[in-house]
Amino acid sequence: MVEAIVAHARADHPDEACGIIAGPAGSDVPTRVIPMMNAERSPTFYRFDSLEQLKLYRELDERDEEVVVVYHSHTATEAYPSRTDIAYAGEPQAHYVLVSTREPATQEFRSYRIVDGVVTEEDVEITRSTAP
Amino acid sequence: MSVTVSVPTILRPQTKGEKSVTAAGTTLAEVITDLDARYAGLGDKLVRDGALHRFVNIYVNDEDVRFTGGLETSLADGDQVTILPAVAGGDSSALVAGGASSAMVAGGSGVSG
């Protein structure tokens, strides 16, 4: 899943890439990477296309899943939440993953909780994927 | 005139944990006023300065209300209103000018009059 996210971020560079990892509701277990369109197609801003997002959230509801991870890339600066990221953070249960693609050969991959405007970095433990 | 409103996780503290609530009104603005009367503080999360807040997306049935008249979108009995957090952000600090960065965000919000 980490590889899929990094590949997505690299493919969309220099624009920001975004998406989610879904998992069973209440489990806090990420199981399905779902890349989303960046409706802004911008190197400094991302926004899920609103209709694609509605379709996604309905699908998650039907499957009794929720957003476990929201990921996006920063293409010129470090993988740390910007003021804009914090202002928009609207999924209190989610882990906000940032990937920086500013260095061509290496990437930063970091994760945060963002609740009520407070950012807390957390460790990322990469495990073997259990998905088929 | 009653519609069903689907409430996202982040606003459920305002609705006492309810995921789906009902409200009355013939326009989105009326429905939000009614919601705010039932669930104090909810209106402020949805509307700011007379316009839809840029941090939320609101849909009537399958349409984003930003494309159907915003707060003036008319509603029919039984319509399904869905509120979602706008999933957005980005590294506006990478821009040189602060003014350009806030213009960027406003432009990205799709808020119009």
gemmi code that builds the backbone of each chain (N, CA, C; Angstrom):
import gemmi

chains = {
    "A": [
        ("MET", (0.838, -1.194, 0.000), (0.000, 0.000, 0.000), (0.879, 1.252, 0.000)),
        ("VAL", (1.975, 1.175, 0.775), (2.908, 2.310, 0.788), (3.492, 2.512, -0.610)),
        ("GLU", (3.859, 1.383, -1.246), (4.398, 1.480, -2.607), (3.383, 2.086, -3.563)),
        ("ALA", (2.118, 1.711, -3.428), (1.077, 2.237, -4.320), (0.919, 3.746, -4.131)),
        ("ILE", (0.981, 4.183, -2.880), (0.816, 5.615, -2.596), (2.017, 6.400, -3.140)),
        ("VAL", (3.210, 5.880, -2.904), (4.401, 6.577, -3.393), (4.388, 6.617, -4.925)),
        ("ALA", (3.992, 5.512, -5.551), (3.933, 5.483, -7.022), (2.926, 6.503, -7.544)),
        ("HIS", (1.787, 6.615, -6.851), (0.780, 7.604, -7.254), (1.349, 9.022, -7.133)),
        ("ALA", (2.037, 9.279, -6.014), (2.601, 10.616, -5.798), (3.658, 10.942, -6.856)),
        ("ARG", (4.467, 9.931, -7.195), (5.504, 10.135, -8.221), (4.860, 10.378, -9.587)),
        ("ALA", (3.829, 9.621, -9.877), (3.206, 9.722, -11.203), (2.589, 11.101, -11.419)),
        ("ASP", (2.022, 11.672, -10.349), (1.336, 12.959, -10.498), (2.259, 14.154, -10.306)),
        ("HIS", (3.474, 13.905, -9.800), (4.433, 14.991, -9.609), (4.619, 15.736, -10.934)),
        ("PRO", (4.650, 17.069, -11.007), (4.760, 18.004, -9.884), (3.425, 18.428, -9.254)),
        ("ASP", (2.294, 17.876, -9.726), (1.040, 18.192, -9.034), (0.926, 17.329, -7.772)),
        ("GLU", (0.128, 17.795, -6.827), (-0.115, 17.008, -5.627), (-1.044, 15.836, -5.959)),
        ("ALA", (-0.732, 14.684, -5.390), (-1.586, 13.506, -5.556), (-2.346, 13.282, -4.252)),
        ("CYS", (-3.537, 12.674, -4.338), (-4.325, 12.470, -3.118), (-5.160, 11.203, -3.241)),
        ("GLY", (-5.565, 10.682, -2.093), (-6.402, 9.490, -2.079), (-6.635, 9.040, -0.654)),
        ("ILE", (-7.189, 7.851, -0.520), (-7.454, 7.329, 0.829), (-7.029, 5.871, 0.916)),
        ("ILE", (-6.946, 5.373, 2.129), (-6.983, 3.932, 2.348), (-8.230, 3.674, 3.188)),
        ("ALA", (-9.073, 2.797, 2.658), (-10.292, 2.436, 3.376), (-10.031, 1.208, 4.229)),
        ("GLY", (-10.878, 1.028, 5.223), (-10.800, -0.175, 6.048), (-12.148, -0.386, 6.724)),
        ("PRO", (-12.364, -1.567, 7.323), (-13.634, -1.819, 8.000), (-13.921, -0.740, 9.053)),
        ("ALA", (-15.168, -0.285, 9.121), (-15.534, 0.786, 10.048), (-15.154, 0.410, 11.473)),
        ("GLY", (-14.493, 1.325, 12.146), (-14.154, 1.120, 13.554), (-12.933, 0.251, 13.790)),
        ("SER", (-12.342, -0.306, 12.720), (-11.228, -1.246, 12.893), (-9.880, -0.547, 13.005)),
        ("ASP", (-9.762, 0.639, 12.393), (-8.482, 1.340, 12.287), (-7.466, 0.504, 11.505)),
        ("VAL", (-7.951, -0.409, 10.679), (-7.062, -1.250, 9.863), (-7.193, -0.843, 8.399)),
        ("PRO", (-6.103, -0.360, 7.792), (-6.178, 0.057, 6.385), (-6.105, -1.152, 5.463)),
        ("THR", (-7.054, -1.269, 4.527), (-7.049, -2.462, 3.658), (-7.072, -2.175, 2.161)),
        ("ARG", (-7.631, -1.035, 1.736), (-7.766, -0.800, 0.277), (-7.302, 0.604, -0.069)),
        ("VAL", (-6.276, 0.705, -0.902), (-5.844, 2.026, -1.383), (-6.774, 2.467, -2.501)),
        ("ILE", (-7.307, 3.674, -2.386), (-8.178, 4.214, -3.432), (-7.631, 5.577, -3.857)),
        ("PRO", (-6.903, 5.612, -4.999), (-6.398, 6.904, -5.488), (-7.573, 7.769, -5.937)),
        ("MET", (-7.491, 9.057, -5.651), (-8.557, 9.989, -6.052), (-7.970, 11.024, -7.004)),
        ("MET", (-8.867, 11.588, -7.825), (-8.436, 12.695, -8.680), (-8.154, 13.920, -7.813)),
        ("ASN", (-7.129, 14.664, -8.171), (-6.975, 15.995, -7.577), (-7.706, 16.969, -8.494)),
        ("ALA", (-8.878, 17.419, -8.063), (-9.701, 18.280, -8.912), (-9.000, 19.599, -9.217)),
        ("GLU", (-8.006, 19.952, -8.383), (-7.288, 21.212, -8.594), (-6.133, 21.070, -9.587)),
        ("ARG", (-5.635, 19.849, -9.755), (-4.456, 19.602, -10.619), (-3.394, 20.677, -10.389)),
        ("SER", (-2.987, 20.788, -9.133), (-2.122, 21.900, -8.739), (-0.919, 21.378, -7.970)),
        ("PRO", (0.242, 22.050, -8.107), (1.394, 21.665, -7.290), (1.289, 22.137, -5.843)),
        ("THR", (0.304, 22.983, -5.534), (0.231, 23.535, -4.175), (-1.130, 23.335, -3.514)),
        ("PHE", (-2.038, 22.624, -4.147), (-3.358, 22.450, -3.545), (-3.955, 21.146, -4.039)),
        ("TYR", (-4.718, 20.491, -3.167), (-5.472, 19.337, -3.650), (-6.877, 19.416, -3.108)),
        ("ARG", (-7.776, 18.848, -3.858), (-9.156, 18.737, -3.417), (-9.767, 17.550, -4.130)),
        ("PHE", (-10.428, 16.670, -3.358), (-11.136, 15.566, -4.002), (-12.231, 16.160, -4.878)),
        ("ASP", (-12.397, 15.595, -6.059), (-13.532, 15.969, -6.893), (-14.806, 15.644, -6.106)),
        ("SER", (-15.716, 16.602, -5.998), (-16.818, 16.436, -5.037), (-17.742, 15.275, -5.403)),
        ("LEU", (-17.951, 15.042, -6.693), (-18.863, 13.951, -7.060), (-18.186, 12.586, -6.924)),
        ("GLU", (-16.887, 12.544, -7.244), (-16.144, 11.296, -7.038), (-16.126, 10.961, -5.543)),
        ("GLN", (-16.011, 12.006, -4.722), (-16.001, 11.803, -3.269), (-17.348, 11.275, -2.765)),
        ("LEU", (-18.447, 11.828, -3.291), (-19.779, 11.364, -2.869), (-19.939, 9.883, -3.196)),
        ("LYS", (-19.515, 9.520, -4.419), (-19.616, 8.125, -4.847), (-18.778, 7.233, -3.924)),
        ("LEU", (-17.573, 7.697, -3.619), (-16.688, 6.933, -2.732), (-17.322, 6.735, -1.355)),
        ("TYR", (-17.836, 7.813, -0.759), (-18.364, 7.710, 0.600), (-19.603, 6.819, 0.637)),
        ("ARG", (-20.411, 6.863, -0.437), (-21.582, 5.960, -0.485), (-21.125, 4.510, -0.555)),
        ("GLU", (-20.086, 4.279, -1.365), (-19.571, 2.913, -1.498), (-19.023, 2.428, -0.151)),
        ("LEU", (-18.305, 3.303, 0.552), (-17.753, 2.916, 1.857), (-18.882, 2.560, 2.818)),
        ("ASP", (-19.943, 3.372, 2.805), (-21.097, 3.137, 3.669), (-21.721, 1.772, 3.385)),
        ("GLU", (-21.888, 1.486, 2.081), (-22.506, 0.211, 1.700), (-21.658, -0.969, 2.146)),
        ("ARG", (-20.341, -0.803, 2.123), (-19.442, -1.901, 2.482), (-19.099, -1.891, 3.969)),
        ("ASP", (-19.746, -0.986, 4.735), (-19.448, -0.827, 6.157), (-17.954, -0.559, 6.375)),
        ("GLU", (-17.435, 0.349, 5.543), (-16.043, 0.760, 5.658), (-15.992, 2.244, 6.004)),
        ("GLU", (-14.798, 2.701, 6.350), (-14.600, 4.130, 6.554), (-13.207, 4.526, 6.073)),
        ("VAL", (-12.967, 5.832, 6.074), (-11.659, 6.353, 5.691), (-10.707, 6.124, 6.862)),
        ("VAL", (-9.681, 5.286, 6.658), (-8.696, 5.039, 7.712), (-7.488, 5.957, 7.529)),
        ("VAL", (-7.125, 6.180, 6.263), (-5.996, 7.061, 5.945), (-6.428, 8.032, 4.849)),
        ("VAL", (-6.076, 9.310, 5.014), (-6.167, 10.274, 3.916), (-4.729, 10.602, 3.544)),
        ("TYR", (-4.362, 10.390, 2.274), (-2.977, 10.719, 1.907), (-2.943, 11.800, 0.843)),
        ("HIS", (-1.868, 12.585, 0.872), (-1.587, 13.481, -0.248), (-0.100, 13.774, -0.278)),
        ("SER", (0.354, 14.336, -1.376), (1.776, 14.611, -1.512), (2.039, 16.104, -1.445)),
        ("HIS", (3.223, 16.423, -0.947), (3.778, 17.759, -1.091), (4.919, 17.613, -2.088)),
        ("THR", (4.972, 18.510, -3.054), (5.910, 18.277, -4.153), (7.148, 19.159, -4.075)),
        ("ALA", (7.135, 20.142, -3.158), (8.302, 21.023, -3.066), (8.823, 21.184, -1.647)),
        ("THR", (8.067, 20.687, -0.671), (8.470, 20.892, 0.727), (8.334, 19.594, 1.509)),
        ("GLU", (8.618, 19.664, 2.806), (8.648, 18.442, 3.599), (7.246, 17.862, 3.820)),
        ("ALA", (7.249, 16.604, 4.248), (5.995, 15.887, 4.475), (5.452, 16.234, 5.853)),
        ("TYR", (5.026, 17.484, 6.006), (4.460, 17.940, 7.272), (3.190, 18.728, 6.952)),
        ("PRO", (2.118, 18.590, 7.750), (0.862, 19.259, 7.400), (1.010, 20.781, 7.313)),
        ("SER", (0.496, 21.346, 6.234), (0.504, 22.801, 6.063), (-0.683, 23.396, 6.825)),
        ("ARG", (-0.688, 24.710, 6.931), (-1.839, 25.361, 7.578), (-3.140, 24.998, 6.872)),
        ("THR", (-3.065, 24.930, 5.543), (-4.265, 24.567, 4.775), (-4.712, 23.138, 5.117)),
        ("ASP", (-3.744, 22.230, 5.215), (-4.077, 20.837, 5.555), (-4.799, 20.772, 6.896)),
        ("ILE", (-4.303, 21.552, 7.846), (-4.876, 21.517, 9.196), (-6.284, 22.117, 9.190)),
        ("ALA", (-6.439, 23.223, 8.440), (-7.744, 23.881, 8.388), (-8.805, 22.960, 7.794)),
        ("TYR", (-8.410, 22.159, 6.827), (-9.382, 21.302, 6.150), (-9.581, 19.944, 6.809)),
        ("ALA", (-8.706, 19.578, 7.734), (-8.750, 18.201, 8.240), (-10.110, 17.883, 8.852)),
        ("GLY", (-10.913, 17.108, 8.151), (-12.299, 16.876, 8.576), (-12.631, 15.436, 8.890)),
        ("GLU", (-11.601, 14.606, 9.059), (-11.841, 13.196, 9.386), (-11.102, 12.883, 10.678)),
        ("PRO", (-11.757, 13.128, 11.836), (-11.044, 12.987, 13.106), (-10.528, 11.572, 13.367)),
        ("GLN", (-11.155, 10.572, 12.723), (-10.710, 9.183, 12.958), (-9.535, 8.797, 12.068)),
        ("ALA", (-9.192, 9.661, 11.085), (-8.234, 9.250, 10.052), (-6.794, 9.559, 10.426)),
        ("HIS", (-5.897, 8.792, 9.805), (-4.473, 9.090, 9.845), (-4.179, 9.888, 8.577)),
        ("TYR", (-3.557, 11.039, 8.749), (-3.208, 11.869, 7.597), (-1.773, 11.570, 7.192)),
        ("VAL", (-1.638, 10.934, 6.027), (-0.315, 10.563, 5.541), (0.159, 11.596, 4.527)),
        ("LEU", (1.379, 12.058, 4.713), (1.986, 12.978, 3.742), (3.215, 12.344, 3.132)),
        ("VAL", (3.310, 12.466, 1.838), (4.479, 11.991, 1.104), (5.110, 13.218, 0.466)),
        ("SER", (6.411, 13.364, 0.625), (7.085, 14.451, -0.089), (7.848, 13.867, -1.267)),
        ("THR", (7.633, 14.477, -2.427), (8.322, 14.019, -3.646), (9.342, 15.053, -4.109)),
        ("ARG", (9.773, 15.928, -3.165), (10.696, 16.987, -3.609), (12.046, 16.426, -4.038)),
        ("GLU", (12.483, 15.298, -3.406), (13.734, 14.667, -3.828), (13.399, 13.562, -4.822)),
        ("PRO", (14.047, 13.560, -5.991), (13.687, 12.563, -7.002), (13.956, 11.123, -6.565)),
        ("ALA", (15.004, 10.907, -5.770), (15.414, 9.530, -5.484), (14.868, 8.982, -4.174)),
        ("THR", (14.525, 9.863, -3.233), (14.048, 9.377, -1.937), (12.751, 10.088, -1.606)),
        ("GLN", (11.944, 9.472, -0.778), (10.737, 10.169, -0.368), (10.555, 10.094, 1.133)),
        ("GLU", (9.902, 11.113, 1.641), (9.477, 11.079, 3.035), (8.060, 10.533, 3.053)),
        ("PHE", (7.758, 9.692, 4.025), (6.418, 9.121, 4.165), (6.087, 9.201, 5.649)),
        ("ARG", (5.229, 10.147, 6.017), (4.976, 10.388, 7.441), (3.490, 10.457, 7.707)),
        ("SER", (3.112, 10.204, 8.960), (1.691, 10.130, 9.295), (1.370, 10.967, 10.535)),
        ("TYR", (0.173, 11.530, 10.534), (-0.246, 12.449, 11.597), (-1.701, 12.218, 11.942)),
        ("ARG", (-2.054, 12.552, 13.176), (-3.466, 12.752, 13.512), (-3.663, 14.256, 13.519)),
        ("ILE", (-4.807, 14.694, 12.996), (-5.132, 16.122, 13.028), (-6.544, 16.243, 13.587)),
        ("VAL", (-6.632, 16.669, 14.831), (-7.931, 16.761, 15.501), (-8.048, 18.138, 16.137)),
        ("ASP", (-9.115, 18.852, 15.790), (-9.347, 20.197, 16.337), (-8.137, 21.104, 16.151)),
        ("GLY", (-7.487, 20.994, 15.005), (-6.377, 21.892, 14.701), (-5.054, 21.492, 15.337)),
        ("VAL", (-5.041, 20.366, 16.072), (-3.806, 19.936, 16.731), (-3.189, 18.779, 15.946)),
        ("VAL", (-1.916, 18.942, 15.579), (-1.207, 17.936, 14.792), (-0.342, 17.077, 15.704)),
        ("THR", (-0.482, 15.766, 15.598), (0.362, 14.848, 16.357), (0.979, 13.858, 15.383)),
        ("GLU", (2.307, 13.866, 15.285), (2.940, 12.890, 14.394), (2.910, 11.515, 15.049)),
        ("GLU", (2.810, 10.483, 14.225), (2.800, 9.119, 14.749), (3.760, 8.280, 13.915)),
        ("ASP", (4.236, 7.191, 14.517), (5.154, 6.307, 13.789), (4.399, 5.568, 12.696)),
        ("VAL", (5.098, 5.281, 11.615), (4.520, 4.463, 10.548), (5.190, 3.102, 10.611)),
        ("GLU", (4.378, 2.060, 10.797), (4.909, 0.705, 10.794), (4.442, 0.028, 9.511)),
        ("ILE", (5.388, -0.365, 8.686), (5.020, -0.979, 7.406), (5.003, -2.491, 7.587)),
        ("THR", (3.821, -3.079, 7.365), (3.671, -4.522, 7.550), (3.376, -5.151, 6.192)),
        ("ARG", (3.429, -6.459, 6.135), (3.082, -7.133, 4.874), (1.606, -6.940, 4.601)),
        ("SER", (1.288, -6.696, 3.342), (-0.101, -6.493, 2.982), (-0.856, -7.812, 3.104)),
        ("THR", (-2.056, -7.725, 3.700), (-2.886, -8.923, 3.794), (-3.930, -8.950, 2.683)),
        ("ALA", (-3.970, -7.844, 1.929), (-4.959, -7.783, 0.836), (-4.521, -8.709, -0.296)),
        ("PRO", (-5.485, -9.239, -1.057), (-5.130, -10.137, -2.153), (-4.380, -9.406, -3.261)),
    ],
    "B": [
        ("MET", (-43.004, 19.465, 4.736), (-41.822, 19.330, 3.864), (-40.641, 18.852, 4.686)),
        ("SER", (-40.268, 17.609, 4.468), (-39.213, 17.037, 5.307), (-38.156, 16.346, 4.444)),
        ("VAL", (-36.900, 16.577, 4.802), (-35.800, 15.937, 4.087), (-34.931, 15.173, 5.082)),
        ("THR", (-34.180, 14.229, 4.564), (-33.250, 13.470, 5.395), (-31.861, 14.046, 5.200)),
        ("VAL", (-31.143, 14.236, 6.301), (-29.811, 14.823, 6.216), (-28.801, 13.831, 6.778)),
        ("SER", (-27.831, 13.483, 5.960), (-26.771, 12.578, 6.391), (-25.608, 13.409, 6.939)),
        ("VAL", (-25.186, 13.089, 8.161), (-24.232, 13.924, 8.909), (-22.878, 13.217, 8.980)),
        ("PRO", (-21.787, 13.879, 8.625), (-20.482, 13.217, 8.681), (-19.963, 13.103, 10.112)),
        ("THR", (-18.998, 12.202, 10.299), (-18.438, 11.938, 11.629), (-18.079, 13.217, 12.380)),
        ("ILE", (-17.433, 14.145, 11.666), (-16.905, 15.319, 12.364), (-18.005, 16.230, 12.908)),
        ("LEU", (-19.236, 16.117, 12.364), (-20.321, 16.975, 12.869), (-21.266, 16.229, 13.811)),
        ("ARG", (-20.980, 14.956, 14.047), (-21.905, 14.206, 14.915), (-21.895, 14.649, 16.363)),
        ("PRO", (-20.812, 15.253, 16.858), (-20.937, 15.822, 18.216), (-22.082, 16.838, 18.301)),
        ("GLN", (-22.357, 17.521, 17.186), (-23.440, 18.510, 17.181), (-24.820, 17.847, 17.141)),
        ("THR", (-24.890, 16.617, 16.604), (-26.190, 15.959, 16.462), (-26.342, 14.827, 17.481)),
        ("LYS", (-25.638, 14.927, 18.582), (-25.706, 13.916, 19.650), (-25.391, 12.527, 19.109)),
        ("GLY", (-24.471, 12.487, 18.134), (-24.040, 11.195, 17.598), (-24.875, 10.659, 16.457)),
        ("GLU", (-25.985, 11.344, 16.130), (-26.849, 10.838, 15.064), (-26.171, 10.959, 13.698)),
        ("LYS", (-26.286, 9.890, 12.906), (-25.689, 9.844, 11.574), (-26.661, 10.386, 10.532)),
        ("SER", (-27.946, 10.291, 10.832), (-28.960, 10.741, 9.892), (-30.061, 11.444, 10.678)),
        ("VAL", (-30.410, 12.652, 10.247), (-31.437, 13.421, 10.959), (-32.442, 13.942, 9.933)),
        ("THR", (-33.587, 14.414, 10.401), (-34.540, 15.004, 9.469), (-34.632, 16.490, 9.745)),
        ("ALA", (-35.008, 17.220, 8.697), (-35.141, 18.662, 8.835), (-36.211, 19.125, 7.863)),
        ("ALA", (-36.706, 20.357, 8.089), (-37.776, 20.902, 7.247), (-37.279, 22.126, 6.508)),
        ("GLY", (-37.844, 22.346, 5.327), (-37.500, 23.542, 4.562), (-37.695, 23.313, 3.081)),
        ("THR", (-37.889, 24.400, 2.353), (-38.075, 24.279, 0.908), (-36.813, 24.681, 0.147)),
        ("THR", (-35.838, 25.254, 0.875), (-34.532, 25.520, 0.269), (-33.470, 24.998, 1.225)),
        ("LEU", (-32.257, 24.880, 0.712), (-31.158, 24.427, 1.575), (-30.959, 25.389, 2.744)),
        ("ALA", (-31.079, 26.699, 2.472), (-30.909, 27.689, 3.545), (-31.920, 27.440, 4.667)),
        ("GLU", (-33.174, 27.160, 4.300), (-34.202, 26.908, 5.321), (-33.900, 25.631, 6.106)),
        ("VAL", (-33.428, 24.635, 5.402), (-33.097, 23.375, 6.073), (-31.967, 23.590, 7.075)),
        ("ILE", (-30.974, 24.386, 6.679), (-29.846, 24.634, 7.596), (-30.311, 25.440, 8.810)),
        ("THR", (-31.206, 26.402, 8.591), (-31.766, 27.164, 9.715), (-32.511, 26.232, 10.675)),
        ("ASP", (-33.273, 25.314, 10.086), (-34.030, 24.365, 10.907), (-33.067, 23.430, 11.666)),
        ("LEU", (-32.034, 22.972, 10.985), (-31.046, 22.105, 11.648), (-30.391, 22.818, 12.816)),
        ("ASP", (-30.064, 24.099, 12.593), (-29.384, 24.849, 13.633), (-30.286, 25.054, 14.850)),
        ("ALA", (-31.598, 25.168, 14.584), (-32.540, 25.318, 15.696), (-32.614, 24.024, 16.505)),
        ("ARG", (-32.503, 22.884, 15.825), (-32.570, 21.594, 16.528), (-31.242, 21.219, 17.163)),
        ("TYR", (-30.157, 21.561, 16.451), (-28.820, 21.154, 16.904), (-27.942, 22.396, 16.948)),
        ("ALA", (-27.897, 23.013, 18.109), (-27.211, 24.303, 18.236), (-25.764, 24.198, 17.777)),
        ("GLY", (-25.343, 25.150, 16.964), (-23.960, 25.194, 16.525), (-23.732, 24.549, 15.171)),
        ("LEU", (-24.699, 23.774, 14.709), (-24.498, 23.076, 13.431), (-24.461, 24.067, 12.259)),
        ("GLY", (-25.303, 25.096, 12.338), (-25.342, 26.078, 11.248), (-23.998, 26.735, 10.991)),
        ("ASP", (-23.292, 27.055, 12.078), (-21.984, 27.712, 11.946), (-20.956, 26.837, 11.238)),
        ("LYS", (-21.167, 25.527, 11.326), (-20.223, 24.610, 10.680), (-20.483, 24.519, 9.176)),
        ("LEU", (-21.655, 24.969, 8.756), (-22.049, 24.789, 7.351), (-22.030, 26.083, 6.554)),
        ("VAL", (-22.292, 27.189, 7.232), (-22.421, 28.471, 6.540), (-21.537, 29.492, 7.226)),
        ("ARG", (-20.829, 30.264, 6.414), (-20.085, 31.380, 6.987), (-20.254, 32.582, 6.076)),
        ("ASP", (-20.521, 33.737, 6.684), (-20.722, 34.979, 5.932), (-21.757, 34.805, 4.827)),
        ("GLY", (-22.810, 34.069, 5.130), (-23.901, 33.947, 4.172), (-23.648, 33.016, 3.010)),
        ("ALA", (-22.535, 32.288, 3.046), (-22.260, 31.348, 1.955), (-21.880, 29.993, 2.549)),
        ("LEU", (-21.972, 28.962, 1.734), (-21.552, 27.638, 2.196), (-20.106, 27.678, 2.628)),
        ("HIS", (-19.813, 27.043, 3.734), (-18.448, 27.005, 4.234), (-17.579, 26.188, 3.280)),
        ("ARG", (-16.353, 26.677, 3.040), (-15.519, 25.950, 2.080), (-15.021, 24.609, 2.606)),
        ("PHE", (-15.170, 24.369, 3.922), (-14.704, 23.104, 4.475), (-15.714, 21.971, 4.330)),
        ("VAL", (-16.898, 22.265, 3.825), (-17.881, 21.187, 3.658), (-18.389, 21.124, 2.220)),
        ("ASN", (-18.786, 19.930, 1.826), (-19.534, 19.734, 0.594), (-20.947, 19.343, 0.994)),
        ("ILE", (-21.940, 19.942, 0.343), (-23.319, 19.532, 0.598), (-23.935, 19.099, -0.731)),
        ("TYR", (-24.622, 17.967, -0.673), (-25.248, 17.417, -1.869), (-26.745, 17.286, -1.628)),
        ("VAL", (-27.529, 17.536, -2.680), (-28.943, 17.184, -2.643), (-29.110, 16.041, -3.627)),
        ("ASN", (-29.540, 14.906, -3.102), (-29.559, 13.664, -3.874), (-28.153, 13.445, -4.442)),
        ("ASP", (-27.957, 13.490, -5.768), (-26.616, 13.221, -6.290), (-25.886, 14.467, -6.765)),
        ("GLU", (-26.390, 15.645, -6.435), (-25.791, 16.864, -6.990), (-25.119, 17.696, -5.915)),
        ("ASP", (-23.914, 18.165, -6.237), (-23.210, 19.114, -5.384), (-23.957, 20.448, -5.474)),
        ("VAL", (-24.397, 20.981, -4.349), (-25.227, 22.192, -4.391), (-24.467, 23.414, -4.918)),
        ("ARG", (-23.110, 23.314, -4.961), (-22.378, 24.452, -5.537), (-22.750, 24.648, -7.002)),
        ("PHE", (-23.290, 23.575, -7.627), (-23.672, 23.670, -9.034), (-25.181, 23.792, -9.218)),
        ("THR", (-25.930, 23.887, -8.114), (-27.392, 23.924, -8.263), (-27.999, 25.125, -7.545)),
        ("GLY", (-27.183, 26.140, -7.262), (-27.737, 27.332, -6.632), (-27.329, 27.530, -5.180)),
        ("GLY", (-26.412, 26.714, -4.692), (-25.904, 26.907, -3.325), (-27.015, 26.859, -2.294)),
        ("LEU", (-27.022, 27.832, -1.407), (-28.009, 27.847, -0.322), (-29.434, 28.004, -0.833)),
        ("GLU", (-29.572, 28.527, -2.057), (-30.916, 28.724, -2.625), (-31.448, 27.477, -3.328)),
        ("THR", (-30.662, 26.412, -3.349), (-31.118, 25.161, -3.977), (-32.468, 24.747, -3.392)),
        ("SER", (-33.455, 24.483, -4.273), (-34.762, 24.101, -3.730), (-34.816, 22.605, -3.439)),
        ("LEU", (-35.627, 22.304, -2.439), (-35.734, 20.931, -1.971), (-37.179, 20.467, -2.056)),
        ("ALA", (-37.333, 19.186, -2.333), (-38.671, 18.584, -2.363), (-38.773, 17.588, -1.213)),
        ("ASP", (-40.017, 17.315, -0.833), (-40.266, 16.370, 0.242), (-39.540, 15.050, -0.053)),
        ("GLY", (-38.821, 14.538, 0.936), (-38.145, 13.249, 0.760), (-36.755, 13.337, 0.162)),
        ("ASP", (-36.301, 14.536, -0.195), (-34.953, 14.661, -0.741), (-33.917, 14.213, 0.299)),
        ("GLN", (-32.803, 13.743, -0.258), (-31.703, 13.296, 0.596), (-30.589, 14.340, 0.547)),
        ("VAL", (-30.302, 14.952, 1.684), (-29.202, 15.923, 1.769), (-28.012, 15.214, 2.416)),
        ("THR", (-26.851, 15.304, 1.784), (-25.649, 14.670, 2.323), (-24.600, 15.741, 2.602)),
        ("ILE", (-24.074, 15.734, 3.812), (-22.994, 16.657, 4.162), (-21.711, 15.827, 4.273)),
        ("LEU", (-20.673, 16.251, 3.586), (-19.371, 15.593, 3.715), (-18.317, 16.647, 4.011)),
        ("PRO", (-17.246, 16.254, 4.726), (-16.132, 17.195, 4.874), (-15.454, 17.336, 3.511)),
        ("ALA", (-15.107, 18.541, 3.102), (-14.304, 18.701, 1.890), (-12.940, 18.101, 2.191)),
        ("VAL", (-12.489, 17.158, 1.371), (-11.157, 16.602, 1.600), (-10.205, 17.382, 0.704)),
        ("ALA", (-9.442, 18.251, 1.345), (-8.616, 19.190, 0.594), (-7.474, 19.654, 1.475)),
        ("GLY", (-6.540, 20.335, 0.859), (-5.409, 20.868, 1.594), (-4.321, 21.181, 0.598)),
        ("GLY", (-3.093, 21.107, 1.081), (-2.015, 21.345, 0.142), (-1.020, 22.316, 0.693)),
        ("ASP", (0.064, 22.375, -0.023), (1.216, 23.084, 0.497), (1.263, 24.508, -0.009)),
        ("SER", (0.306, 25.321, 0.423), (0.290, 26.701, -0.056), (1.485, 27.484, 0.466)),
        ("SER", (2.165, 26.945, 1.513), (3.355, 27.639, 2.022), (4.474, 27.622, 0.984)),
        ("ALA", (4.350, 26.735, -0.013), (5.362, 26.680, -1.068), (5.270, 27.911, -1.974)),
        ("LEU", (4.128, 28.600, -1.922), (4.005, 29.829, -2.706), (4.770, 30.935, -2.010)),
        ("VAL", (5.270, 31.865, -2.775), (6.082, 32.922, -2.189), (5.222, 33.946, -1.466)),
        ("ALA", (4.174, 34.408, -2.118), (3.371, 35.485, -1.544), (2.210, 34.935, -0.738)),
        ("GLY", (2.040, 35.441, 0.486), (0.925, 35.020, 1.318), (-0.404, 35.349, 0.677)),
        ("GLY", (-0.486, 36.491, 0.039), (-1.723, 36.909, -0.621), (-2.109, 35.940, -1.708)),
        ("ALA", (-1.124, 35.503, -2.468), (-1.401, 34.554, -3.539), (-1.912, 33.251, -2.951)),
        ("SER", (-1.377, 32.890, -1.778), (-1.779, 31.630, -1.197), (-3.236, 31.668, -0.742)),
        ("SER", (-3.683, 32.769, -0.148), (-5.080, 32.756, 0.291), (-6.028, 32.877, -0.906)),
        ("ALA", (-5.580, 33.566, -1.958), (-6.395, 33.636, -3.181), (-6.555, 32.237, -3.763)),
        ("MET", (-5.466, 31.487, -3.676), (-5.467, 30.107, -4.164), (-6.522, 29.276, -3.449)),
        ("VAL", (-6.537, 29.403, -2.135), (-7.462, 28.618, -1.353), (-8.898, 29.039, -1.653)),
        ("ALA", (-9.137, 30.341, -1.719), (-10.480, 30.822, -2.007), (-10.919, 30.340, -3.392)),
        ("GLY", (-9.971, 30.394, -4.336), (-10.297, 29.949, -5.688), (-10.617, 28.478, -5.711)),
        ("GLY", (-9.887, 27.714, -4.890), (-10.111, 26.275, -4.872), (-11.419, 25.880, -4.210)),
        ("SER", (-11.980, 26.771, -3.432), (-13.148, 26.384, -2.656), (-14.405, 26.279, -3.502)),
        ("GLY", (-14.418, 26.940, -4.634), (-15.607, 26.882, -5.474), (-16.776, 27.646, -4.890)),
        ("VAL", (-16.533, 28.426, -3.853), (-17.640, 29.201, -3.264), (-17.990, 30.357, -4.201)),
        ("SER", (-19.235, 30.479, -4.485), (-19.642, 31.636, -5.286), (-20.944, 32.179, -4.726)),
        ("GLY", (-21.333, 33.331, -5.208), (-22.438, 34.038, -4.576), (-23.798, 33.527, -4.899)),
    ],
}
model = gemmi.Model(1)
for chain_id, residues in chains.items():
    chain = gemmi.Chain(chain_id)
    for i, (resn, *xyz) in enumerate(residues, 1):
        res = gemmi.Residue()
        res.name, res.seqid = resn, gemmi.SeqId(i, " ")
        for name, pos in zip(("N", "CA", "C"), xyz):
            atom = gemmi.Atom()
            atom.name, atom.element = name, gemmi.Element(name[0])
            atom.pos, atom.b_iso = gemmi.Position(*pos), 0.0
            res.add_atom(atom)
        chain.add_residue(res)
    model.add_chain(chain)
structure = gemmi.Structure()
structure.add_model(model)
structure.setup_entities()
